[in-house]
Amino acid sequence: MFSIYLYPFASIFLFTPGLASADPQLPQGIYQGTEVQECGWPTTVYLDDGGNSCTGTLVHPEVVIFAGHCGADFKFALFGEDRADPQARVVETEDCFMVPDGITFGSDIGGCRLAEPVTDVPIVPILMGCELDALQVGAEVSLIGFGQADNGPTGLKRETTAKIAGFPGEEMLITGDDMHSICYGDSGGPVMLQLPDGGWRVFGIASYVIGGCGAEQYFSMMHKHIEKFESYLNVDITPCHTPDGTWDPSPDCGGFALQPGVPAGTWATGCQADAPVSEASAACGPAYGEIVDDEPPQVEIVGLMQGHTYESEGPLPLKITAVASDGAGKPDGWGIAEVRLVFNEKEVPNGKREAGPYTWSVGLPAGGYVISAIAVDHAGNEAYAAPIAIGVNKPAPELPDESTTGELSTTGESETTGEQPTTGADTTGGEGETSSSGGTSEDSATTAAGTDDDGGCGCRQQNGPAAALGLLALLGFRRRRRVV
């Protein structure tokens, strides 16, 4: 028995054993679908790698989500209603990935980070947290895609409505009894849901059909994979929640599209530029700004042994990890906005992480190094991690007494002897955690970063970053394309 992933052409269907039989003949289109007019559903985008085409969803100004079986070779995302329209906006991608642990039922996911943000299109946020209560059998949803139809060619954006039939396993099922259906080329396309308060959310990723278009349709669900998306793309794509669905609104938790399916504006002047958007969301708790956050976050460097000397025949590949929190889900914290890496009292260029995991991979030549991090919450409060001193083929530098608080000098020059790193490993880990005869970072993972009573937090509130930028080179910051 087979399922058919929704590629646009019969010659490149993927067949997966273990499912009910699908009609091998190419069926006709999105039944009962209609063409979308300019700037309707503007976050639905067309993806093409030169051979296969799929549909994707802009869920953040820099991030497009799609189905993993589409591959990870998309060089651009097209914003418009017709792939052949010369006026359509084309935005290049920076990195794309497929789900790293293999495509499975309910885990047919992939994503791209765009080379430049799309800021003139109101986002429809991902359904999260208490909002998931709206996922009910019989709920009406909107399906949008650039796939085949019974009234025209592939590559035109079309919409249709359907009703949820069930949630088998980790997936969502929509039956085609009413002949409203996604079809080939709609892979990765969104499923949109309107909440009782009138707001819209996106949650589904078109994956495959059984029995051909118009029959059973299966979708992966975005909220189940937020940690994977954010880990690979280093972007916070859920501005109102933590990855596990805990309410944690940031300043971006609001301004969402209220009428995404209603055409408004033009691509030349800004899609839906004058369309209504939401106020700060209070869907699952107090809205951002309704609570006072004057407490700094917590941050520490973990996995490195204070004062340890590493031995290495060449530059030491080392993975650095910071753990940061700001009372997520509690009334006294607005969440972490960013974490920045600090080496030898200098901020590292390109060392900013806006979403966890907060990790960096570096190559350290012989010398001494003092490593810290700065965490900033969404209220602007800052905290410094207690510094960790290590050496590479040389003794670790001594920490001055004033550094035991974790707050770093912002004006003085470092007295350490480390040269600049010459190599770097990919930021997702794996390589870069290798050992030296003097021990590994894993060997000391249970050693606390710092010995202060404040848990590694040297705090400074309501101040912007003042540390001068150093020249320390970190390699491997941009996510490499991953293909399974």
Secondary structure, 3 states (H helix, E strand, C coil): CEEEECCCCHHHCCEEECCCCCCCCCCCCCCCCEECCCCCCCCEEEEECCCCEEEEEEEECCEEEECHHHCCCCCEEEECCECCCCCCEEEEEEEEEECCCCCECCECCEEEEECCCCCCCCCCCECCHHHHHHCCCCCEEEEEECCCECCECCCECEEEEEEEEECCCCCEEECCCCCCCCCCCCCCCEEEEECCCCCEEEEEEEEEEECCCCCEEEEEEHHHHHHHHHHHHCCCCCCCECCCCCECCCCCCCCCECCCCCCCCCCCCCCCCCCCECCCCCCCCCCCCCCCCCCCCEEEEECCCCCCEECCCCCEEEEEEEEEECCCCCCCCCCEEEEEEEECCEEEEEEEECCCCEEEEEEECCEEEEEEEEEEECCCCEEEECCEEEEECCCCCCCCHHHHHCCCCCCCCCCCCCCCCCCCCCCCCCCCCCCECCECCCCCCCCCCCCCCCCCEEEECCCCCCCCECCCCCCCCCCCCECC
